[in-house]
Amino acid sequence: MKTIGVLANCHKPGAAAALKRLAGSAGKMGLKLLACDETAPMLPRCCAVAARELAGRIDALVALGGDGTLLRGARLLAGRAVPVLGVNLGRLGFMTSVAAKDLGRALKSLVTGRYSISKRAVAECRLVRGGRTLGRYRALNDIVIGWGASSRLMTLNLRIDGEQVATYHCDGLIVATPTGSTAHALSAGGPILHPDCASFVVCAICPHTLSNRPLVLSDRKRLEVEVTRTAKNLILSVDGQEEPSVEPGDRVEIRRSARDVRLVQLPDYSYFSVLRHKLNWRGSSV
């Protein structure tokens, strides 16, 4: 590790102080820091680069903020095999599991190689309208079709590997990776998938039929969601970022990407400890 990229949520309290500490630790270790956008002016002694250039010039990326900042970093990497270290500047995140006070120790672990890599599956999707591809996207967390100004239901048709599976009358549909199973899908009643599971979870949002339950399937499957009817404007949301609107007749095709996201985990990291803290699991008092 010689060159470290830095991406921060500069609106978080403590962001400026954390960036100053990061710069100090990096200087002592002989590391070069690169940053883009709003992070660069706040990071002492860094080299400012364009966002499109950052991923190709770094050995690792440090994302300071919350899980949203880490997702933004994953988008910037665009599939490159660059490890990402998530540092939370507020509450413990599901992915940003390193506390700001441990930033120096985490940076030293990067330099000395005292860390492990968790390869997180990414879903890639294609929005198709009239046989024409409108866009291609990558999601570390989830792909969601939904929302709108009307309270009327939409009708979505799901096919898996070309086979008809279900028709949903609902407020929306979530397709989540194991990493994203603790995000929007969890609030929609979906299960928690361990990051090592090679699976997708499909969850309808407020389904009109109670028999429509969350579906867990192999991520080797190819999913196709078609909008068959809607009385409201729909959006395609990829990791919380609103993409083009979705219209009746549009298809969203989803499969696992060949390129994962690599999350850095320090030696004392525990996935189940994160779950206990984030979900307030108390267990038995006996």
N, C-alpha and C positions, 0 to 999 in steps of 0.2 A: 504494500500500500504506500504510494508516494503522493498521489493526487486525490483529494477528497472533494466531492461536490457537496454543496450545502443548500438546502431549501428550507425556508422557515415561514411559518405563519407570523408575520411581523406585527399583527394586531393582537397577538396573545400577550397578556401581562407577563413580564419576565423575558420576553423574546430578546430584547436588546442586551440584557445582562448575560443570557445564555450564549448569544453569539460572541460576546466579548470573551467569555471564558473559553469557548471553543477555539477562538483565534489564538488565545494565549497558550493553550495546551498544544495546538497544532504547531505553533512556532517552536516550542521546546522539543518537539519530536521531529522537526525538519520536514513537515508536511506542507504541501502546496494546497491552498483552498481555492476552489472555483465556485462562483455563485452567479445567479441571473436574476432578472426582474427586480422586485422590491427587496430581495434579500441582500443583493450586492452592496448597496449603499450603507447597510447596517452592519456588515461584517468587516471588521478591521483587517487590513493587509490581505485582502482577497483579490483574485483576478476576476473581473467581471466579464462574462461571456453571454452570448445570445442563448436563449432557452433551447433553440434547436441544435446548438453545438454542445451543450453540457454533457449529454449522455456519452458522446463519443470521445470525451477527453478525460474521464475520471475512472478511478479504480473502485470507488465505492461512493454511495450517496448517503448523507446524513439528513434525515427529515425531522425538523424540530417543529412541534405543534401538537396535532392530534392525528387521529386516523385519517381525517380528511386531507391533511398535509401529505401523509404517506401515499394515499391514493393519487394525489397530484404528482408526486414523485414517480410513481409507477407509470403514469401516463407519459411523463417526460422521457423515461427510459425507452418507451416504445418497443419493448421486447428484448432489449439488450441484457446480457447476462451480467449485470452490475449489481452487487449486493447492496441492500438498503438497510440502514440502521434507523429505526424509529425511536425518537426521543419525545416523550410527552411533556408539554409545558403547562399541563393542568391536571385533569383527572386521568388516571390510568386508562390507556386505550387497549383495545384487543390486539392491535398490531404495534402501536408505539408503546412498548413495554418497559423502556429504559427511562428512569426518572431523571429530571434535569440535573439533580445533584450528583448523579453518577456519570455525567457526560465525559469527564476527563478519563475515568476508568474505562468507559466504553470505547473511547478513541484509542486508548492504549491497547485494549483487546484487539481492535482492528489491526493495529500496526504489528502486534506480536503474533497474530493468528490464533488467539485464544477465544475462538467463537465457533459456532456451528451455523449451518445454513439450513433454513426451512424453505424448501421449494414449494411455492404456492401456485396451485392451478389457476389458469386464466381462461375465461370464456371469451371467445371472439364471436361477434355477430355481424350479420349483413342485413341491411334493410333493402328490400326489393319492392319496386313498384312497377307494374306493367312489364315485367321482364328486365327492368333496368335497375342496376345497383345504385342506390342513393348514397350509401356510406358504409364503411367498415369500421368496427370499433372493438376495443379490448376492455374487458371488465375483470378486475381482481375480486370485486365484491359481488355485484349483481347487475342484471339487466331487467328493467321494469317497463312494462307497457301499462299506462294508466293516466289517471288524473284528468281533470277537465272542469269546465264551468257548469256543467249540467249534473243533476243528481241521477239521471237515467243510467241504466246498466249498459255495459258493452257486451258483445258476444265475441269470444275468441276461440279459435279452433286449434287444437294441439295435435300435431303428428310427430311421431318418433320413428326415425329411420324409414320414413315414408308411410308408416302405418297410422291410421286414424286411432287416436287414444281417447280424447275427450273434447267436449264443447263446454266452455265456461261462460255462464252468465254472471258477471262480476263487476267490480270496480277497477280491476286491473289484475295483472299477472306478473309474478316475480320468478325469475330463473337465477338461482344463486349458486356460487361456488362454495366449497367448504369454508373458506375464509369469510365469505359473505353470509353464511348461515346464521351468524350472530348479529347481523345487521337488520335490514328491513324485513327479511324473511322470518326472523325470530318474532318480530312484533305481529306478523301475520299468522302466527301459530305454527310455524315450521320447526323442524327438529334442529338440534345442534349437531353439525358434522365435524368430526376431528379433521384437522388440516391434511392428514395423511390419507383420508378417504378419497378414492378416485370416483367421485360422484357429483351430480348436480341435484339440487332440490327445486321442485316446481311448486309454488304456492299461489293460490288464487287469493286476491284481496276481496274480502267480504263477498264470498260466493253466494248466489241466490239459492243454490241447492246445497244442503248440509252434507250431502254425500261426496261433494268435491273436497277431498282431503289432500294434504301435502303429499307429493310424490317424490321419492328418492330413486334415482336411476344412475346407471353407470355413465361416466363422462366420456365413454367411447361412443355413446349414442349421438345422433344428429337430431336436433329439435327444430321444428318449424311451427311458428305461431302465426296464424292468419287472422286478421281483423275482418270478421264477417259482417258485423253490424255495430254501429255506434251513433249516438245522437249528440256527442260532444267532441270537442277537440282533444285528441290524445297526443301524448308525447312519448318518445322513447328516451328513457333515462338510463345512462350507463355510468355506474359508480357515482350516482347522484348528480351527474352533469346532464343537463337537458340537451338532447340532440334533435334532429328534425321531427316535425309533427308526423303522426301516423294516421293514415286514412283507410277507410274501408277498402278491402282488396289487397292491402299491403301485407307482405310477409316479412317476418323476422326470423332468420335462420341462425341457429346457435350451435356451436361445437367447441370442444376444448382446443385451445391454442397449443401449438407445438413449443411455444416459448413461455416458460413460467416466470414468475417474479420470485427473486431470492431475498428472503428476509434474514437479517443477521440476528442471531440469538446468543446472548452472553451465557457463560457457564452456569449461572444460577437461575436461568430462565425456566419457568414451569407453565405450560399451557393451562393446566388445571388450576394452578394458583390464580392465574389471570381470570379464569371463569368464576372462581369462588369470590374474588374481589368485585368483579364487574356485576355479577348477578346476585351478589349478597347471599350466597349459599351458606347457611349457618350449620346445617346438619343437626343431629340429635344432641340435646343438652344432657342426655343421660350418660 
